[in-house]
Amino acid sequence: MKKVFATCLLVIGLSLSSIAQTDKIKETANEKTNQLNTEIIAGDKSQGLTDAQKGKIYQIHITRLEALKQAKKNGANNDDLKEINQIYFKKIYKDILTKEQVKARGKYKKENN
């Protein structure tokens, strides 16, 4: 009976930890999306992200963070992690953002660095 109870507790504990990690990934993706929007708006108020763009960028960040997590688990080095980031950020900056939005963010970065 004690073994069954201990096994149940272990399963519940593992389930809760995986849920917490998923929530952290979602929270980080949301923060990154909002940060990008804030930077774009700071460069040009008329170029903020649309809701559709926010949704796409949010999903890309979730996929990126999960890929980074898996790569770290598999023993990836910093160069591997940079390559993963480059792939996903290229999707954001080339496929989703308009040229005007990229310029607005560049203006913000130039003024704040």
Secondary structure, DSSP 8 states (H G I E B T S, - for coil): -HHHHHHHHHHHHHHHHHHHHHHHHHHHHHHHHHHHHHHHHHH-GGG---HHHHHHHHHHHHHHHHHHHHHHHTT--HHHHHHHHHHHHHIIIIIIS-HHHHHHHHHHHHHT-
